[in-house]
């Protein structure tokens, strides 16, 4: 038994609309996307620095812990005085944290370049999440770290936050503006006289 469903034939202006590319958004990049793109390189540098300083701290266990901008008043070998698990915890936190910061940075770079640049709303929302969840948290914790240690690591999170916020604000209009109506030759030729 042969079952067939009939599909209506697509003709005229409908077929032309289906086959001809008519973008909903302008083909020019959304203003501000580059700021978000560049912002992604800030946590990339921070994450790589976190990984590097963790590995150096473990490799040079008796030297003062280096943060990339200065040293702290402990070494990897002295952490065991805080508890036998303290050295393993610091190594885990530094390595996992550094890798995750790098991964988040790459995500921001990719989303800004391939999503926000083209005016994709989902990309704007992903980057807004990265600003609010990651950026503001990191800026808050880096400020607390600076207050406790005097180490100016807060420069990177604040740089990231400023670039992200300005990029999001500048791109908002281009992303959330109503789609531009495009006239097709068929629609202009069928106007009543």
N, C-alpha and C positions, 0 to 999 in steps of 0.2 A: 504494500500500500504506500503510495507516494503522497506525502503531505506537503503542500506548498503554501506559503503565506505570500500574499501579494503586497508588494511595497509600492507606494505611490511613486510615480516618476517625478523626479525633481526637474523642473524646467524654468526657463526665464530668469528673472532676477534672483530667485531663490538659489538656483544652481550657481549663478555668478557669485553670490554672497558666500556660498560654501567653499568655492574653489579659490576665490581671490582673497589674498591676505589683506585684511583691513584691521590694523592694530587698534585696540581700545585706547591705548595711551600713545603719546607722541614717541617717536623713535629717539629723541634726544635724551641723554641721561638726566635723571632727576637731580636737581641741585642739592648739594650737601652730601651726596653718597660718598664722595672721596674722603670726607672727614671721618665717616664711620669706617671706611676701608683703612685709612691710616691709623685710626684708633686701635684696630686689631693688632698692629705691630707693637704697641706698648705692652700689652700683657704677654705677647710672644717673647719680648726681651725680658720681662719679669719672670716668666716661667722658666726660660733657659737659665737665667741667673740663679733662680731658686734651685734648680737641678745641679748646676755647677757648684754653687756654694755648699750644697749638701754633700756632694761627692768629695769636694776638697776637704770639708770638715771631717768626714769619715776617714779619708786617706791620710790626713795630717792630724791624727787623733789627739796629739798633745798640744797642738797650737790653739790659740784663741779662736773661737768660732768667727769666721769671716762672713759678713752679710752682703758683700759686694760694694758697700760704701763705707765700711768700717768693721770693727771687731766688737764682739760681746765679751762679757767677763767669765766665760766658761769655755771649756774645750769638750770635744766628743768623749775623751777618756774620763773627764771629771763628771760626766752626766750620771755615771753609775752611783755616785753619792746620793743622788735624788731618788734612786731606786734601781734595782737591777734591770728593769725593763725600760728605763728612760732612754738609753742610747738607741735601742731598737725602735722605740716610738718616734724619736726625732728623725731617724733615718727614714722610716716609713712616711711620716708626715711630709718631710721635705721632698722625697722622691715622688710620691703620689700627688702631692700638691703641685709640684712643678710640672709634671706630665699633664695634669688636668688643666692647669692654667694655659699651657701651650695648646692643648686641644681646643679649649674655649676660644683662644685667640685665632686659631686657624678657622674655626667656625664663623667668627665675626668677619674675618677677611673674606671668606668665600660667600657668605650671605650678602655682605655689602656689595661685592663685585657682581655677583650673578643674580641677585634678587632685587636689592634696593636700587641699584643703578637703573634697572628697567622699570621701576615704579611698582614693584610687587608689594601688595599690602602685607602679605604674610611675612615678608622679609623685614618690613618696618616693625612689625610686632615682635618678631624674634629678637631684633636688635634692641628694642625698647626693654624687653625682658633681660637681655644681657647687661644693659645699662643699670636697670633697677636692682636686679638680683645679685649680679656679680660685681658690677662697678661700685655701687653704693656700699655694699658689704665690705669689699676690699678697702675702700677709702676709709671707712669707719675703723676697721681693724688696724690698718696701717697708721692711722692717727693715734690709736691707743698704743701701738708699738713705739711710735715716735715719742710719745709722752713718757713712756717707761724707760726707753733706752737712749733717746736722742739720735737714733739712726734715721736719716731722712728718706726712708723707703716709701714714704707717702707721696712723693713726687710722681711716681708712675701711676698709681691708682687715680690720683686727681687729674693727671693729664688725660688718662683714658676717659674719665667721667666728663670732662669738659669737651673733648672732641666728640664723644658719643652724643652728648646732649645737644650741642650745636648742630651736629649732623642730622640728628632726628628732627630738630625744630626746622631746619632749612629744607629738609626733604618732605616734611609733612604735607604741605600744600600740593606738591607734585604727585604724591602717592594717593592722597584722599580726595583729590579734585574729581569732579564728575567726568566720566569719559567723554572725549571729544567726538561729536557726531561727525561721521565722514559721509560725504555724498558720493554715491556711485553713479556712473553714467546712466544706468537704467532709471534711477530715481529722479534724476534731473530731466530725462527725456520724456517721462510719463506725466509731467505736471499738466494740469488742465490749462487750456489756452484761454 
